[in-house]
Amino acid sequence: MKELSRYSVIKDKNPREIVLLRGLGCAWRRCAFCDYHLDCSADAAANFELNRSVLARVTGEFGRLEVINSGSFCELDELTMSEIERVCRERGISVLHFECHWLYRDEIPGLRRRFAALGVALRIKTGVESFDCDFRENVLRKGIAERDPAKIAEGFDECCLLFGLTGQTAESMKADLKTGLEHFDRVCVNIMTPNSSELSPDKSVIDVFMREVYPLCRENDRCDVLLANTDFGVG
């Protein structure tokens, strides 16, 4: 695997610092579109050393930090979690973003309490990809055993949507965006980019997105749009 960029600063919508840490790897690992889980190691000590060096770059410039790890916060080692706490205390982080697969939803309340004790508010993002349950589970194999968007959103603050795949239309993408904004505080729209997974981007669908959907979310302060998966500066 090529060397990854693991620290960046997002200055546009919702300004924050962002770090890409390394954990044990996504426990689900069945999504048909994803190979992010390859950024992992079973060596917790090595992960901690890497993560500590990345977290050392955090300045606290905006008081907001996003932590991603190609999986869920539950897959980070305890030393790394303690280091995140230390960085929040010493750099004045008041809002901390984590990512979490829907399968780990019951772990979120405990994490919120842990960081609330430090005066840090958590924003938890989950990858929904689509609210069309049949497409999400039969094509994307996302692993969300729930059809009701309101129930999917329980315990989460933000969601990711994935556009640019065969079978999606302007209508389906607009519906996903509308549903995401109705049930979550923020939506991050990701456009499918080539990777080693079994699914590939569909240029015709991406063209439809750019023409008919992108104008609806480009200026929306509650929407991040990643036309490439490295647009946040990490990865």
C-alpha positions in Angstrom: 0.0 0.0 0.0 1.3 3.4 -0.9 2.1 5.9 1.9 -1.0 7.6 3.0 -1.5 11.3 3.9 -2.8 11.2 7.5 -3.3 14.8 8.6 -5.1 17.7 6.9 -6.9 20.9 7.6 -10.4 21.5 6.2 -11.0 25.3 5.8 -14.3 25.5 3.9 -17.5 24.1 5.3 -17.4 23.2 9.0 -13.6 24.1 9.5 -11.7 21.4 11.3 -8.5 19.4 11.5 -8.8 15.8 10.3 -6.6 12.8 11.0 -6.5 9.3 9.4 -5.5 6.9 12.1 -4.9 3.1 11.9 -6.8 0.5 13.8 -7.5 -3.2 13.7 -9.6 -2.7 10.6 -13.3 -2.8 9.8 -15.0 -5.7 11.5 -17.6 -5.8 8.7 -15.4 -5.9 5.6 -18.1 -7.0 3.3 -19.1 -3.7 1.5 -18.9 -4.3 -2.2 -17.6 -0.8 -2.9 -14.9 -0.5 -0.3 -11.2 -1.4 0.2 -10.5 1.1 3.0 -10.3 -1.8 5.5 -6.9 -2.6 4.0 -5.4 0.2 6.0 -5.1 -1.8 9.2 -2.8 -3.8 11.4 -3.3 -6.4 14.1 -0.2 -4.9 15.9 -1.8 -2.5 18.4 1.6 -1.2 19.6 2.6 -0.3 16.1 -0.8 1.3 15.5 -0.4 3.4 18.6 3.1 4.6 17.6 1.8 5.6 14.2 -1.4 7.3 15.6 0.6 9.2 18.2 2.8 10.7 15.6 -0.2 11.8 13.5 -2.1 13.2 16.5 1.0 15.2 17.4 0.3 17.4 14.4 -3.0 18.6 15.8 -2.9 22.3 16.7 -6.5 22.9 17.9 -6.7 25.8 15.5 -10.5 25.5 15.1 -11.3 23.6 18.3 -12.7 20.8 16.1 -11.1 17.5 15.2 -12.3 14.7 13.0 -10.8 11.3 13.6 -11.3 8.6 10.9 -9.6 5.2 10.8 -11.0 3.2 7.8 -13.5 1.6 10.2 -15.1 2.5 13.5 -13.8 4.1 16.6 -14.2 0.8 18.4 -11.3 -0.6 16.3 -8.8 1.8 17.7 -6.6 0.6 20.6 -7.1 2.0 24.1 -3.7 3.8 24.1 -4.8 5.6 21.0 -8.1 6.6 22.5 -6.3 7.9 25.6 -4.0 9.9 23.3 -7.0 11.4 21.6 -8.3 12.4 25.0 -5.0 14.0 25.9 -4.9 15.9 22.6 -8.4 17.2 23.2 -7.5 18.5 26.6 -4.2 20.1 25.7 -5.2 21.5 22.3 -8.6 22.8 23.4 -10.7 20.5 21.2 -14.4 21.1 22.1 -16.0 19.1 19.2 -14.7 15.7 18.2 -15.9 13.8 15.1 -15.7 10.0 15.0 -16.9 7.4 12.5 -18.9 4.3 13.3 -20.5 1.4 11.5 -24.2 0.9 12.3 -23.3 -2.4 13.9 -21.5 -0.6 16.7 -24.4 1.8 17.5 -24.8 0.5 21.0 -21.2 1.6 21.8 -21.9 5.3 21.1 -23.6 6.3 24.4 -20.6 5.2 26.4 -18.2 7.0 24.1 -20.3 10.2 24.4 -20.1 9.9 28.2 -16.4 9.3 28.2 -15.7 12.5 26.2 -18.4 14.6 27.9 -16.4 14.2 31.1 -13.7 16.2 29.3 -16.1 18.8 28.1 -15.9 17.5 24.5 -19.0 17.1 22.4 -19.0 14.2 20.0 -20.4 14.1 16.4 -20.7 10.6 15.2 -20.8 9.8 11.5 -22.0 6.6 9.9 -21.9 5.3 6.3 -25.4 4.8 5.1 -24.5 5.1 1.4 -28.2 4.9 0.3 -31.6 4.8 2.0 -32.8 2.5 -0.7 -32.6 -0.7 1.5 -32.6 -3.1 -1.4 -29.8 -1.3 -3.2 -27.9 -0.7 0.0 -28.0 -4.3 1.2 -28.2 -6.4 -2.0 -25.8 -4.4 -4.2 -23.6 -2.5 -1.7 -23.8 -5.1 1.1 -23.6 -2.4 3.7 -24.8 -4.4 6.7 -27.6 -2.2 8.0 -30.5 -4.3 9.0 -33.1 -1.5 9.1 -35.3 0.1 6.5 -36.6 3.1 8.5 -34.2 6.1 8.1 -35.3 7.5 11.4 -34.2 4.3 13.2 -31.0 4.2 11.2 -30.2 7.7 12.4 -30.8 7.0 16.1 -27.6 7.8 18.0 -25.8 9.3 15.0 -25.3 12.9 14.0 -24.0 12.7 10.4 -24.1 10.2 7.5 -22.2 9.4 4.4 -23.9 8.8 1.0 -22.2 7.1 -2.0 -23.1 8.2 -5.5 -21.8 7.4 -8.9 -22.8 3.7 -9.2 -24.8 1.8 -11.9 -28.4 1.7 -10.9 -28.5 5.1 -9.4 -30.5 7.9 -11.0 -31.0 11.6 -10.5 -34.2 10.8 -8.7 -32.7 8.2 -6.4 -29.7 10.4 -5.5 -32.0 13.4 -4.8 -34.1 11.3 -2.6 -31.1 10.0 -0.7 -29.8 13.5 -0.2 -33.2 14.8 1.0 -33.6 11.9 3.4 -30.1 12.3 4.8 -30.7 16.0 5.5 -34.1 15.3 7.1 -32.6 12.8 9.6 -29.0 13.9 10.2 -27.3 17.2 11.0 -24.8 16.8 8.2 -24.4 14.7 5.1 -21.1 13.8 3.4 -21.6 12.9 -0.3 -18.9 10.7 -1.7 -18.5 10.1 -5.4 -17.4 6.6 -6.2 -13.7 6.5 -7.3 -11.8 3.5 -8.7 -10.3 1.1 -6.1 -9.7 -2.6 -5.7 -13.2 -3.5 -4.8 -15.7 -5.3 -7.1 -17.7 -2.1 -8.0 -16.5 0.6 -10.3 -17.7 4.2 -10.9 -20.3 4.7 -13.6 -19.4 7.8 -15.5 -22.9 8.3 -16.9 -24.3 8.3 -13.3 -21.5 10.7 -12.2 -22.4 13.0 -15.1 -26.0 13.0 -14.0 -24.9 13.8 -10.4 -22.8 16.7 -11.5 -25.5 18.1 -13.7 -28.6 17.6 -11.6 -27.7 16.8 -8.0 -24.4 18.6 -7.3 -26.0 22.1 -7.6 -28.4 21.1 -4.8 -25.6 20.4 -2.3 -22.6 22.4 -3.5 -23.5 25.5 -1.5 -25.3 23.8 1.4 -23.4 24.3 4.6 -24.7 21.0 5.9 -23.3 19.0 3.0 -19.7 18.0 2.3 -19.1 16.7 -1.2 -16.0 14.6 -2.0 -15.7 14.3 -5.8 -12.5 12.3 -5.0 -12.0 10.3 -1.9 -8.9 12.3 -1.0 -10.7 15.7 -1.2 -10.4 16.1 2.6 -6.6 15.9 2.2 -6.2 12.5 3.8 -6.1 9.0 2.3 
